[in-house]
Amino acid sequence: MSQASPSAFTPLEDYALLSDLATGPLVSRDGSIDWLCFPRFDSPSVFAALLGTPEDGRWRLFAVDGEVVSRRYLPRTFVLETTWRTRTGTVVVTDFLPPHDGQADLIRRVECMQGRVEVEHDLRIRFDYNRSKPWTRRVDLRGTAREGLLSVAGPNALLLAGPLLHPHEAQQVEPQEGMEDRHEASLKGHPDDYQGAVSDRLTGVFALAAGQSLDWVLTWHESHRYPPRPVEPQQALERTVTYWRNWSANVGIGDDHDEMVLRSLMVLRALTHQATGGIVAAATTSLPEEFGGVRNWDYRYTWLRDAALTIQTLISHDFTDGAMHWRDWLLRAVAGDPEDLQIMYGVAGERQLPETILTHLAGYEGSAPVRIGNEAAEQYQADVVGEVMIALAALREAGVAEDEYSWGLQKNLLRFCEDNYDRPGHGIWEMRGNPGIFVHGRAMMWAAFNEGVRAVEQHGLDGPVNRWRGLQEKLREEILERGFNGELNCFTQTYENTEVDASLLQLPHTGFIAYDDPKMLGTVARIEHDLLDITGLLRRYRTEAGLDGLPGNEYPFLICTFWLVEQHARSGRSADARALLDQMTSYATDLGLFSEEYDPASGRLAGNFPQAFSHLGFIRAVDALEEATGQQRLSDRDRRLGIDGAAAGLPGNALG
């Protein structure tokens, strides 16, 4: 196992997300790409220093004897600019991935802006979560007179184009059987330092004077295929900027909240797989819910719940095309017997997500185990169909017509609810203790039947409306009788206990109860009493109650506090909502990114990063407060196109 002291770990708030709409690497403030999975979000990593040490893979590019003086995304993009200053000059490092077009490229550009600066590379390629080190050699770059470095291990290959790096400490070995390139004629003669080198590190120092620039392009491909032609960096940069600015032109910016809402919408897009439409919950695995703890999970998959809530948020901001892309993914993923419905899938709809522990990785801040795959895929969670039905209803009401296939899917989902009507589940938080009857899950099942009834009565679709209405009414009576505790004056976490749960804040969102209903206000008061910490942040539930079956604790979840902001805004507590939203906004990184949780004691972000759930919660909180205070959303069509879009010559709603 790799060893690392906690002090060696980069705080999550120092990381930036890049995206090509297929994967999401993280780049630290000091220029180290510590997390990269090629070619997909859920592919084995190439760099995993995030979960261990530099020996687990990274690519650091930095100014020698320099310091970072600023970093930013180019406006309305995921192109990262980091400015370094040394005693002799200034350089800007630009990191980005072009939108995925069948080729996976990571590009790093260095431009000397003033004086003279040396930049240094430390590249440690570690395929398959550092379970496989590559064999590296020089090759001709297709279509050029230049050479590149080809690193191969098993099914994976990385081609590095740009000024050549050199082995830091290379072990000379004979080529292994099967490692000879099947296009041997394309290879150059091997210098001494590349003769079958299994290189632990590739390094290089390069001097630049004002006005000079250098580019490096790292391209993944299947090792049995011919190395691809490297992209031209300047053209790739222009294409990347154009894509993101076209997409983001749908949102106007008038103040800091608008800027952050735009970034949050862009994060949701960045976590969406372009080819399939699957939305991953986060770009990472095993970032801890408690530093040093065991609550470390793989979030690089598509949860039906998370994706459904994301789609509702996108629709509310006029990104209907994105919602359609997800609906098509859903139709493919859940096709077949409704009894086979899962709560999550791979980004292309894969059903098998076996959970495995990587014992050789130390874990972030020593938080072990490091997991890949997610056993929760096998859980039953009663709320999921309700979330999906609400999202598809929002899409329908946005003007997207149902076809026989999509409405047939929804009828199958309601049949799944009927077949599992009395089945205990593990709840929205995927507890690993004994299953129970969660009030949030029952209310979401009520919402599922409610949307079925509305589809028939308001949109003229076919279905057994009387049966659905009967089940809906039965659920309502049951929830009010068994899920509301009159003595405590609140809804409870389950029918069997008297605990409260932050998920109860979602009951009004389903239409089950009004935000200002006395029963709801009583529940909010109990939640604030039991789950708020001294800083005003909300925990999901009381872990000390022991229902989740896991040791240890966890920090407050950001989405739960955003739900509280929304609840306050919609129940007449706008001042409380504003104060809490301002507090939450301060926890975002300088680049506008939220993780899953926040540790008030250390003042640090925690959990997987960046987290789609947190970003969509933030957007909904801002929207709720704007509506409550009568503010006009800046993304209305006149201001969006008249000020931002038309001025830039950009289209209004381009998903791409």
Residue pairs with C-beta under 8 A, 6 or more apart in sequence:
1 359
1 360
1 361
1 362
2 52
2 53
2 55
2 56
2 130
2 360
2 361
2 362
3 53
3 362
4 52
4 53
4 362
4 366
6 291
6 292
6 365
6 366
8 53
9 364
9 365
10 28
10 29
10 30
10 32
10 34
10 50
11 604
11 605
12 287
12 589
12 595
12 604
12 605
12 606
12 609
13 589
13 590
13 593
13 604
13 605
14 28
14 29
14 30
14 589
15 26
15 27
15 28
15 29
15 34
15 35
15 589
15 593
15 609
16 26
16 27
16 28
16 29
16 71
16 73
16 80
16 95
16 591
16 593
17 24
17 25
17 26
17 78
17 267
17 270
17 283
17 591
17 593
17 610
18 24
18 25
18 26
18 27
18 78
18 80
18 95
18 96
18 97
18 106
19 78
19 97
19 270
19 271
20 97
20 98
20 99
20 100
20 104
20 105
20 274
21 99
21 100
21 269
21 270
21 272
21 273
21 274
22 39
22 40
22 41
22 100
22 104
22 273
22 274
22 275
23 36
23 37
23 38
23 39
23 40
23 41
23 43
23 97
23 100
23 104
23 283
24 37
24 41
24 270
24 271
24 280
24 283
25 33
25 35
25 36
25 37
25 47
25 97
25 106
25 283
26 33
26 34
26 35
26 36
26 50
26 283
26 284
26 609
27 33
27 34
27 80
27 82
27 95
28 34
29 68
29 71
29 82
30 60
30 62
30 68
31 60
31 61
31 62
31 68
31 82
31 84
31 93
32 49
32 54
32 58
32 59
32 60
32 62
32 122
33 47
33 58
33 59
33 60
33 95
33 106
34 47
34 48
34 49
34 50
34 58
35 45
35 47
35 48
35 49
35 50
35 51
35 283
35 284
36 45
36 46
36 47
36 57
36 59
36 106
37 43
37 44
37 45
37 46
37 300
38 46
38 104
38 156
38 158
38 220
39 100
39 104
39 220
40 273
40 347
41 271
41 273
41 280
41 283
41 300
41 347
42 280
42 298
42 300
42 301
42 346
42 347
44 127
44 128
44 129
44 131
44 156
44 372
45 57
45 126
45 128
45 129
45 130
46 57
46 125
46 126
46 127
46 156
46 158
46 220
47 56
47 57
47 58
47 59
47 124
47 125
47 126
48 56
48 57
48 126
48 129
48 130
48 361
49 55
49 56
49 57
49 58
49 124
50 284
50 287
50 364
51 285
51 286
51 358
51 361
51 362
51 363
51 364
51 370
52 130
52 361
52 362
52 363
53 362
54 60
54 122
54 124
55 124
55 126
55 130
55 200
56 126
56 129
56 130
56 361
57 124
57 125
57 126
57 130
58 122
58 123
58 124
59 108
59 121
59 122
59 123
59 124
59 218
60 121
60 122
60 123
61 93
61 108
61 110
61 119
61 120
61 121
61 216
62 84
62 93
62 119
62 120
63 84
63 85
63 86
63 91
63 117
63 118
63 119
63 120
64 86
64 117
64 118
64 119
64 120
64 205
65 86
65 87
66 84
66 85
66 86
66 91
66 117
67 84
67 85
67 86
68 82
68 83
68 84
69 83
69 84
69 85
69 90
70 82
70 83
71 80
71 81
71 82
71 83
71 590
71 591
72 80
72 81
72 591
73 79
73 80
73 81
73 263
73 591
74 81
74 241
75 245
76 244
76 245
76 248
76 249
76 262
76 266
77 96
77 240
77 241
77 244
77 245
77 248
78 96
78 97
78 240
78 244
78 266
78 270
79 94
79 95
79 96
79 237
79 240
79 241
79 244
80 94
80 95
80 96
81 92
81 93
81 94
82 92
82 93
82 94
82 95
83 90
83 91
83 92
83 113
84 90
84 91
84 92
84 93
84 117
86 115
86 117
86 118
88 115
88 116
88 117
89 112
89 113
89 114
89 115
89 116
89 117
89 210
90 112
90 113
90 114
90 115
90 117
91 110
91 111
91 112
91 113
91 117
91 119
91 208
92 110
92 111
92 113
93 108
93 109
93 110
93 119
94 107
94 108
94 109
94 110
94 111
94 237
95 106
95 107
95 108
95 109
96 107
96 236
96 237
96 240
97 104
97 105
97 106
97 107
97 240
98 105
98 107
98 231
98 236
98 237
98 239
98 240
99 239
99 240
99 243
99 274
99 656
100 274
100 275
103 219
103 221
103 228
103 231
104 219
104 220
104 221
105 217
105 218
105 219
105 230
105 231
105 236
106 217
106 218
106 219
107 215
107 216
107 217
107 218
107 231
107 233
107 236
107 237
108 215
108 216
108 218
109 213
109 214
109 215
109 216
109 233
109 237
110 119
110 206
110 208
110 213
110 214
110 215
111 208
111 212
111 213
112 208
112 209
112 210
112 211
112 212
112 213
113 210
114 210
115 209
115 210
116 207
116 208
116 209
116 210
117 207
117 208
118 205
118 206
118 207
118 208
119 205
119 206
119 208
119 214
120 203
120 204
120 205
120 206
121 165
121 202
121 203
121 204
121 205
121 216
122 168
122 201
122 203
123 160
123 165
123 201
123 202
123 203
124 200
124 201
124 202
125 133
125 134
125 136
125 151
125 158
125 202
126 132
126 133
127 133
127 134
127 153
127 154
127 156
128 153
128 154
128 156
129 358
129 360
129 361
129 372
130 360
130 361
131 360
132 153
132 154
132 156
133 153
133 198
133 200
134 151
134 152
134 153
134 156
134 158
134 198
134 199
135 151
135 152
135 153
135 173
135 175
135 176
135 179
135 196
135 197
135 198
136 149
136 150
136 151
136 152
136 167
136 194
136 197
136 198
136 199
136 202
137 149
137 150
137 187
137 190
137 194
137 196
137 197
138 147
138 148
138 149
138 150
138 164
138 187
138 188
138 190
138 191
138 194
139 147
139 148
139 149
139 150
139 159
139 181
139 186
139 187
139 188
139 227
140 146
140 147
140 148
140 186
140 187
140 188
141 147
141 148
141 159
141 161
141 227
141 229
141 230
142 186
142 226
142 227
142 228
142 229
142 230
143 229
144 230
146 161
147 164
147 188
148 159
148 160
148 161
148 162
148 164
148 227
148 230
149 159
149 160
149 164
149 165
149 202
150 157
150 158
150 159
150 160
150 181
150 227
151 157
151 158
151 159
151 160
151 199
152 179
152 223
153 223
154 223
155 222
155 223
155 224
156 220
156 222
156 223
157 220
157 221
157 222
157 223
157 225
157 227
158 218
158 219
158 220
158 221
159 218
159 219
159 221
159 227
159 228
159 230
160 202
160 216
160 217
160 218
160 219
161 216
161 217
161 219
161 230
162 214
162 215
162 216
162 217
163 204
163 206
163 214
163 216
164 204
165 202
165 203
165 204
166 193
166 202
166 203
166 204
167 193
167 194
167 197
167 199
167 201
167 202
167 203
168 199
168 200
168 201
168 202
168 203
169 199
169 200
169 201
170 193
170 194
170 197
170 198
170 199
170 200
171 197
171 198
171 199
171 200
172 195
172 196
172 197
173 196
173 197
173 198
174 196
175 196
179 196
181 187
182 224
183 226
186 226
186 227
190 196
206 214
208 214
215 233
217 230
217 231
217 233
217 236
219 227
219 228
219 230
219 231
221 227
221 228
243 656
244 266
245 648
245 650
246 650
246 651
246 654
246 656
247 266
247 269
247 654
247 655
247 656
248 262
248 265
248 266
249 640
249 641
249 644
249 645
249 648
249 650
249 651
249 652
249 654
250 317
250 318
250 319
250 635
250 640
250 645
250 652
250 653
250 654
251 258
251 261
251 262
251 265
251 317
251 634
251 635
251 640
251 644
252 258
252 634
252 635
252 636
252 639
252 640
252 643
252 644
253 259
253 262
253 634
253 644
254 634
254 639
256 585
257 585
257 622
258 634
259 592
260 585
260 588
260 592
260 618
260 622
261 317
261 618
261 619
261 622
263 591
263 592
263 593
264 592
264 594
264 615
264 616
264 618
264 619
265 313
265 314
265 317
265 319
265 615
265 619
267 593
267 610
267 612
267 615
268 279
268 310
268 313
268 314
268 612
268 615
268 616
269 322
271 279
271 280
271 281
271 282
271 283
271 610
271 612
272 278
272 279
272 280
272 322
272 325
272 326
273 279
273 280
273 347
273 348
274 656
275 348
276 329
276 347
276 348
276 349
277 325
277 326
277 328
277 329
278 302
278 307
278 326
278 329
278 333
278 345
278 346
278 347
278 348
278 349
279 302
279 306
279 307
279 310
279 326
279 612
280 299
280 300
280 301
280 302
280 347
280 612
281 299
281 300
281 301
281 302
281 303
281 306
281 608
281 611
281 612
281 613
282 299
282 300
282 596
282 608
282 609
282 610
282 611
282 612
283 300
283 608
283 609
283 610
284 299
284 300
284 608
284 609
285 296
285 297
285 298
285 299
285 300
285 370
285 371
285 372
285 608
286 296
286 297
286 298
286 363
286 364
286 367
286 369
286 370
286 371
286 372
286 608
287 296
287 364
287 367
287 595
287 596
287 606
287 607
287 608
287 609
288 295
288 296
288 363
288 364
288 365
288 367
288 606
288 607
289 295
289 296
289 297
289 554
289 555
289 596
289 597
289 606
289 607
290 367
290 552
290 553
290 554
290 555
290 606
291 364
291 365
291 366
291 367
291 599
291 602
291 604
291 606
292 365
292 366
292 367
293 367
293 551
293 552
293 553
293 554
294 367
294 368
294 369
294 550
294 551
294 552
295 550
295 552
295 554
296 363
296 364
296 367
296 368
296 369
296 370
296 371
297 371
297 374
297 376
297 608
298 353
298 355
298 371
298 372
298 373
298 374
299 374
299 596
299 608
299 611
300 347
301 344
301 345
301 346
301 347
301 353
301 374
301 377
302 329
302 333
302 344
302 345
302 346
302 347
303 343
303 344
304 330
304 334
304 342
304 343
304 344
304 345
304 384
304 387
304 388
305 343
305 381
305 383
305 384
305 387
305 388
305 428
306 612
306 613
306 616
307 326
307 329
307 330
307 391
308 387
308 388
308 390
308 391
309 387
309 391
309 613
309 616
310 326
310 612
310 616
311 322
311 323
311 326
311 327
311 391
311 394
311 395
312 390
312 391
312 394
313 616
313 619
313 620
314 320
314 322
314 323
315 323
315 391
315 394
315 395
315 398
316 394
316 619
316 623
317 619
317 635
318 635
318 653
319 653
319 655
320 395
320 398
320 399
320 400
320 653
321 653
321 655
322 655
323 391
323 394
323 395
323 398
323 400
324 395
324 400
325 655
327 392
327 395
327 400
327 406
329 349
330 388
330 409
331 405
331 406
331 409
332 349
333 345
333 349
334 340
334 341
334 342
334 409
334 412
334 413
335 409
338 412
338 413
338 415
338 416
338 419
339 416
339 419
340 351
341 384
341 385
341 413
341 416
342 351
342 377
342 378
343 376
343 377
343 379
343 380
343 381
343 384
343 430
344 353
344 374
344 376
344 377
345 351
345 353
345 377
346 353
351 377
353 373
353 374
353 377
354 373
354 375
355 371
355 372
355 373
355 374
355 375
356 371
356 372
356 373
357 369
357 370
357 371
358 369
358 370
358 371
358 372
359 369
361 368
361 370
362 368
362 370
363 369
363 370
375 432
376 426
376 430
376 432
379 425
379 426
379 430
380 420
380 423
380 424
380 425
380 426
380 435
381 425
381 426
381 427
381 428
381 430
381 441
382 420
382 423
382 425
382 437
382 438
382 441
382 442
382 444
382 445
383 427
383 428
383 438
383 440
383 441
383 443
383 444
383 445
383 503
384 444
385 413
385 414
385 416
385 417
385 444
385 445
385 448
386 443
386 444
386 445
386 446
386 447
386 448
386 451
386 510
387 444
388 413
388 448
389 410
389 413
389 414
389 447
389 448
389 451
389 452
390 447
390 451
390 509
390 510
392 406
392 410
392 451
393 451
393 454
393 455
396 402
396 455
396 459
402 455
402 459
402 461
407 455
407 461
407 462
410 451
410 452
410 455
411 452
411 463
413 448
414 448
414 449
414 452
414 463
414 468
417 445
417 448
417 449
417 471
418 471
421 445
421 471
424 435
424 436
424 437
425 435
425 436
425 437
425 438
425 441
426 432
426 433
426 435
427 436
427 438
427 440
427 441
427 493
427 494
427 501
427 503
428 438
428 440
428 441
428 503
429 501
429 503
429 540
429 541
429 548
431 547
431 548
431 549
431 550
432 548
432 549
432 550
433 546
433 547
433 548
433 549
433 550
434 547
434 549
436 494
436 495
436 496
436 497
436 547
437 482
437 494
437 495
437 496
438 493
438 494
438 501
438 503
439 479
439 483
439 491
439 492
439 493
439 494
439 495
439 501
439 504
439 507
440 501
440 503
440 504
440 506
440 507
442 475
442 478
442 479
442 483
443 475
443 479
443 483
443 506
443 507
443 510
443 512
444 506
444 510
445 475
446 472
446 475
446 476
446 479
446 510
446 512
447 510
447 511
447 512
449 468
449 469
449 471
449 472
449 475
450 472
450 510
450 511
452 463
452 465
452 468
453 465
453 468
453 469
453 472
455 461
455 463
456 462
456 463
456 465
456 468
457 465
476 512
479 491
479 512
482 495
483 491
483 492
483 495
484 490
484 491
484 492
484 519
485 491
485 492
485 498
488 498
488 522
488 526
489 519
489 522
489 523
489 525
489 526
490 500
490 504
490 519
490 522
490 523
490 525
490 526
490 527
491 500
491 504
491 507
491 519
491 520
491 523
492 498
492 499
492 500
492 501
493 499
493 500
493 501
493 504
493 541
493 547
494 547
497 545
497 547
499 530
499 541
499 542
499 545
499 547
500 523
500 526
500 527
500 530
500 531
500 541
501 527
501 540
501 541
502 527
502 531
502 538
502 539
502 540
502 541
502 557
502 560
502 563
502 564
503 540
504 523
504 527
505 524
505 527
505 560
505 563
505 564
505 566
505 567
506 563
507 513
507 520
507 523
508 514
508 515
508 517
508 520
508 567
508 570
513 519
513 520
514 520
515 567
515 570
515 571
516 570
516 571
516 572
520 567
520 571
521 571
524 564
524 567
524 571
527 538
527 564
528 564
530 542
531 538
531 539
531 540
531 541
531 542
531 560
532 538
532 539
533 539
533 556
533 600
534 600
535 583
535 600
536 561
536 580
536 583
537 556
537 561
537 598
537 600
538 556
538 557
538 560
538 561
538 563
538 564
539 554
539 556
539 557
539 560
540 554
540 557
540 560
541 547
541 548
543 550
543 552
543 553
543 554
554 597
555 597
555 598
555 599
555 600
555 606
555 607
556 597
556 598
556 600
557 596
557 597
557 607
558 584
558 587
558 594
558 595
558 596
558 597
558 598
558 611
558 613
558 614
558 617
558 618
559 611
559 613
559 614
559 616
559 617
561 580
561 584
562 584
562 614
562 617
562 618
562 620
562 621
563 617
563 621
564 580
565 577
565 580
565 581
565 584
565 621
565 624
565 625
566 577
566 617
566 620
566 621
566 624
568 574
568 576
568 577
568 580
569 577
569 621
569 624
569 625
569 627
569 628
569 629
570 624
570 627
570 628
574 625
574 628
574 629
577 621
577 624
577 625
577 628
578 625
581 621
581 622
581 625
584 618
584 621
585 618
587 594
587 598
587 605
588 594
588 618
589 605
593 609
593 610
594 605
594 610
594 611
594 614
594 615
594 618
595 605
595 606
595 607
595 608
595 609
595 610
595 611
595 614
596 606
596 607
596 608
596 609
596 611
596 613
596 614
597 605
597 606
597 607
598 604
598 605
598 606
599 605
599 606
623 633
626 632
626 633
634 640
637 652
640 652
641 652
644 650
645 651
645 652
